[in-house]
Amino acid sequence: MRYEIRVAGVLQETTRREGFPELQSVVVSGQTLMFGDVVDEAHLYGLLNRLHALGLTVTDVRQMPD
């Protein structure tokens, strides 16, 4: 499954690369857009928990067509 996750604010490149190596990311209009393949529901919740642990606000999560 492919997902797109939007986060309020700009994550530093190092945080994006090292904290979420399974996702690609871009910064758009003051938000960080992360996207990539998510293996299962547990993986998705793990990603969301990592973002939450960093004190980040997730503004949108959507499953993308394959």
Phi and psi in radians as a Rosetta constraint file:
Dihedral C 1 N 2 CA 2 C 2 CIRCULARHARMONIC -1.871 0.35
Dihedral N 2 CA 2 C 2 N 3 CIRCULARHARMONIC 2.334 0.35
Dihedral C 2 N 3 CA 3 C 3 CIRCULARHARMONIC -2.232 0.35
Dihedral N 3 CA 3 C 3 N 4 CIRCULARHARMONIC 2.694 0.35
Dihedral C 3 N 4 CA 4 C 4 CIRCULARHARMONIC -2.119 0.35
Dihedral N 4 CA 4 C 4 N 5 CIRCULARHARMONIC 2.259 0.35
Dihedral C 4 N 5 CA 5 C 5 CIRCULARHARMONIC -2.180 0.35
Dihedral N 5 CA 5 C 5 N 6 CIRCULARHARMONIC 2.177 0.35
Dihedral C 5 N 6 CA 6 C 6 CIRCULARHARMONIC -1.807 0.35
Dihedral N 6 CA 6 C 6 N 7 CIRCULARHARMONIC 2.358 0.35
Dihedral C 6 N 7 CA 7 C 7 CIRCULARHARMONIC -2.163 0.35
Dihedral N 7 CA 7 C 7 N 8 CIRCULARHARMONIC 2.344 0.35
Dihedral C 7 N 8 CA 8 C 8 CIRCULARHARMONIC -1.159 0.35
Dihedral N 8 CA 8 C 8 N 9 CIRCULARHARMONIC 2.332 0.35
Dihedral C 8 N 9 CA 9 C 9 CIRCULARHARMONIC 1.583 0.35
Dihedral N 9 CA 9 C 9 N 10 CIRCULARHARMONIC 3.112 0.35
Dihedral C 9 N 10 CA 10 C 10 CIRCULARHARMONIC -1.899 0.35
Dihedral N 10 CA 10 C 10 N 11 CIRCULARHARMONIC 2.049 0.35
Dihedral C 10 N 11 CA 11 C 11 CIRCULARHARMONIC -1.432 0.35
Dihedral N 11 CA 11 C 11 N 12 CIRCULARHARMONIC 2.380 0.35
Dihedral C 11 N 12 CA 12 C 12 CIRCULARHARMONIC -1.076 0.35
Dihedral N 12 CA 12 C 12 N 13 CIRCULARHARMONIC 2.615 0.35
Dihedral C 12 N 13 CA 13 C 13 CIRCULARHARMONIC -1.007 0.35
Dihedral N 13 CA 13 C 13 N 14 CIRCULARHARMONIC -0.709 0.35
Dihedral C 13 N 14 CA 14 C 14 CIRCULARHARMONIC -1.086 0.35
Dihedral N 14 CA 14 C 14 N 15 CIRCULARHARMONIC -0.752 0.35
Dihedral C 14 N 15 CA 15 C 15 CIRCULARHARMONIC -1.097 0.35
Dihedral N 15 CA 15 C 15 N 16 CIRCULARHARMONIC -0.739 0.35
Dihedral C 15 N 16 CA 16 C 16 CIRCULARHARMONIC -1.125 0.35
Dihedral N 16 CA 16 C 16 N 17 CIRCULARHARMONIC -0.798 0.35
Dihedral C 16 N 17 CA 17 C 17 CIRCULARHARMONIC -1.236 0.35
Dihedral N 17 CA 17 C 17 N 18 CIRCULARHARMONIC -0.794 0.35
Dihedral C 17 N 18 CA 18 C 18 CIRCULARHARMONIC -1.487 0.35
Dihedral N 18 CA 18 C 18 N 19 CIRCULARHARMONIC -0.593 0.35
Dihedral C 18 N 19 CA 19 C 19 CIRCULARHARMONIC -1.438 0.35
Dihedral N 19 CA 19 C 19 N 20 CIRCULARHARMONIC -0.418 0.35
Dihedral C 19 N 20 CA 20 C 20 CIRCULARHARMONIC -2.456 0.35
Dihedral N 20 CA 20 C 20 N 21 CIRCULARHARMONIC 1.077 0.35
Dihedral C 20 N 21 CA 21 C 21 CIRCULARHARMONIC -1.128 0.35
Dihedral N 21 CA 21 C 21 N 22 CIRCULARHARMONIC -0.357 0.35
Dihedral C 21 N 22 CA 22 C 22 CIRCULARHARMONIC -1.439 0.35
Dihedral N 22 CA 22 C 22 N 23 CIRCULARHARMONIC -0.091 0.35
Dihedral C 22 N 23 CA 23 C 23 CIRCULARHARMONIC -2.046 0.35
Dihedral N 23 CA 23 C 23 N 24 CIRCULARHARMONIC 2.610 0.35
Dihedral C 23 N 24 CA 24 C 24 CIRCULARHARMONIC -1.622 0.35
Dihedral N 24 CA 24 C 24 N 25 CIRCULARHARMONIC 2.769 0.35
Dihedral C 24 N 25 CA 25 C 25 CIRCULARHARMONIC -2.647 0.35
Dihedral N 25 CA 25 C 25 N 26 CIRCULARHARMONIC 2.689 0.35
Dihedral C 25 N 26 CA 26 C 26 CIRCULARHARMONIC -2.498 0.35
Dihedral N 26 CA 26 C 26 N 27 CIRCULARHARMONIC 2.724 0.35
Dihedral C 26 N 27 CA 27 C 27 CIRCULARHARMONIC -1.806 0.35
Dihedral N 27 CA 27 C 27 N 28 CIRCULARHARMONIC 2.215 0.35
Dihedral C 27 N 28 CA 28 C 28 CIRCULARHARMONIC -2.351 0.35
Dihedral N 28 CA 28 C 28 N 29 CIRCULARHARMONIC 2.094 0.35
Dihedral C 28 N 29 CA 29 C 29 CIRCULARHARMONIC 0.860 0.35
Dihedral N 29 CA 29 C 29 N 30 CIRCULARHARMONIC 0.837 0.35
Dihedral C 29 N 30 CA 30 C 30 CIRCULARHARMONIC 1.321 0.35
Dihedral N 30 CA 30 C 30 N 31 CIRCULARHARMONIC 0.163 0.35
Dihedral C 30 N 31 CA 31 C 31 CIRCULARHARMONIC -2.124 0.35
Dihedral N 31 CA 31 C 31 N 32 CIRCULARHARMONIC 2.714 0.35
Dihedral C 31 N 32 CA 32 C 32 CIRCULARHARMONIC -1.814 0.35
Dihedral N 32 CA 32 C 32 N 33 CIRCULARHARMONIC 2.193 0.35
Dihedral C 32 N 33 CA 33 C 33 CIRCULARHARMONIC -1.873 0.35
Dihedral N 33 CA 33 C 33 N 34 CIRCULARHARMONIC 2.087 0.35
Dihedral C 33 N 34 CA 34 C 34 CIRCULARHARMONIC -2.041 0.35
Dihedral N 34 CA 34 C 34 N 35 CIRCULARHARMONIC 2.442 0.35
Dihedral C 34 N 35 CA 35 C 35 CIRCULARHARMONIC -2.635 0.35
Dihedral N 35 CA 35 C 35 N 36 CIRCULARHARMONIC 2.666 0.35
Dihedral C 35 N 36 CA 36 C 36 CIRCULARHARMONIC 2.819 0.35
Dihedral N 36 CA 36 C 36 N 37 CIRCULARHARMONIC -3.059 0.35
Dihedral C 36 N 37 CA 37 C 37 CIRCULARHARMONIC -1.387 0.35
Dihedral N 37 CA 37 C 37 N 38 CIRCULARHARMONIC 2.357 0.35
Dihedral C 37 N 38 CA 38 C 38 CIRCULARHARMONIC -2.084 0.35
Dihedral N 38 CA 38 C 38 N 39 CIRCULARHARMONIC 2.169 0.35
Dihedral C 38 N 39 CA 39 C 39 CIRCULARHARMONIC -1.137 0.35
Dihedral N 39 CA 39 C 39 N 40 CIRCULARHARMONIC -0.816 0.35
Dihedral C 39 N 40 CA 40 C 40 CIRCULARHARMONIC -2.795 0.35
Dihedral N 40 CA 40 C 40 N 41 CIRCULARHARMONIC -3.064 0.35
Dihedral C 40 N 41 CA 41 C 41 CIRCULARHARMONIC -1.105 0.35
Dihedral N 41 CA 41 C 41 N 42 CIRCULARHARMONIC -0.664 0.35
Dihedral C 41 N 42 CA 42 C 42 CIRCULARHARMONIC -1.083 0.35
Dihedral N 42 CA 42 C 42 N 43 CIRCULARHARMONIC -0.681 0.35
Dihedral C 42 N 43 CA 43 C 43 CIRCULARHARMONIC -1.123 0.35
Dihedral N 43 CA 43 C 43 N 44 CIRCULARHARMONIC -0.775 0.35
Dihedral C 43 N 44 CA 44 C 44 CIRCULARHARMONIC -1.047 0.35
Dihedral N 44 CA 44 C 44 N 45 CIRCULARHARMONIC -0.830 0.35
Dihedral C 44 N 45 CA 45 C 45 CIRCULARHARMONIC -1.139 0.35
Dihedral N 45 CA 45 C 45 N 46 CIRCULARHARMONIC -0.571 0.35
Dihedral C 45 N 46 CA 46 C 46 CIRCULARHARMONIC -1.108 0.35
Dihedral N 46 CA 46 C 46 N 47 CIRCULARHARMONIC -0.745 0.35
Dihedral C 46 N 47 CA 47 C 47 CIRCULARHARMONIC -1.076 0.35
Dihedral N 47 CA 47 C 47 N 48 CIRCULARHARMONIC -0.814 0.35
Dihedral C 47 N 48 CA 48 C 48 CIRCULARHARMONIC -1.108 0.35
Dihedral N 48 CA 48 C 48 N 49 CIRCULARHARMONIC -0.660 0.35
Dihedral C 48 N 49 CA 49 C 49 CIRCULARHARMONIC -1.147 0.35
Dihedral N 49 CA 49 C 49 N 50 CIRCULARHARMONIC -0.679 0.35
Dihedral C 49 N 50 CA 50 C 50 CIRCULARHARMONIC -1.101 0.35
Dihedral N 50 CA 50 C 50 N 51 CIRCULARHARMONIC -0.735 0.35
Dihedral C 50 N 51 CA 51 C 51 CIRCULARHARMONIC -1.107 0.35
Dihedral N 51 CA 51 C 51 N 52 CIRCULARHARMONIC -0.775 0.35
Dihedral C 51 N 52 CA 52 C 52 CIRCULARHARMONIC -1.082 0.35
Dihedral N 52 CA 52 C 52 N 53 CIRCULARHARMONIC -0.722 0.35
Dihedral C 52 N 53 CA 53 C 53 CIRCULARHARMONIC -1.083 0.35
Dihedral N 53 CA 53 C 53 N 54 CIRCULARHARMONIC -0.475 0.35
Dihedral C 53 N 54 CA 54 C 54 CIRCULARHARMONIC -1.473 0.35
Dihedral N 54 CA 54 C 54 N 55 CIRCULARHARMONIC -0.024 0.35
Dihedral C 54 N 55 CA 55 C 55 CIRCULARHARMONIC 1.371 0.35
Dihedral N 55 CA 55 C 55 N 56 CIRCULARHARMONIC 0.387 0.35
Dihedral C 55 N 56 CA 56 C 56 CIRCULARHARMONIC -1.634 0.35
Dihedral N 56 CA 56 C 56 N 57 CIRCULARHARMONIC 2.660 0.35
Dihedral C 56 N 57 CA 57 C 57 CIRCULARHARMONIC -1.792 0.35
Dihedral N 57 CA 57 C 57 N 58 CIRCULARHARMONIC 2.042 0.35
Dihedral C 57 N 58 CA 58 C 58 CIRCULARHARMONIC -1.464 0.35
Dihedral N 58 CA 58 C 58 N 59 CIRCULARHARMONIC 2.150 0.35
Dihedral C 58 N 59 CA 59 C 59 CIRCULARHARMONIC -1.724 0.35
Dihedral N 59 CA 59 C 59 N 60 CIRCULARHARMONIC -0.339 0.35
Dihedral C 59 N 60 CA 60 C 60 CIRCULARHARMONIC -2.847 0.35
Dihedral N 60 CA 60 C 60 N 61 CIRCULARHARMONIC 2.460 0.35
Dihedral C 60 N 61 CA 61 C 61 CIRCULARHARMONIC -2.362 0.35
Dihedral N 61 CA 61 C 61 N 62 CIRCULARHARMONIC 2.202 0.35
Dihedral C 61 N 62 CA 62 C 62 CIRCULARHARMONIC -2.503 0.35
Dihedral N 62 CA 62 C 62 N 63 CIRCULARHARMONIC 2.495 0.35
Dihedral C 62 N 63 CA 63 C 63 CIRCULARHARMONIC -1.418 0.35
Dihedral N 63 CA 63 C 63 N 64 CIRCULARHARMONIC 2.318 0.35
Dihedral C 63 N 64 CA 64 C 64 CIRCULARHARMONIC -1.763 0.35
Dihedral N 64 CA 64 C 64 N 65 CIRCULARHARMONIC 2.676 0.35
Dihedral C 64 N 65 CA 65 C 65 CIRCULARHARMONIC -1.131 0.35
Dihedral N 65 CA 65 C 65 N 66 CIRCULARHARMONIC 2.551 0.35
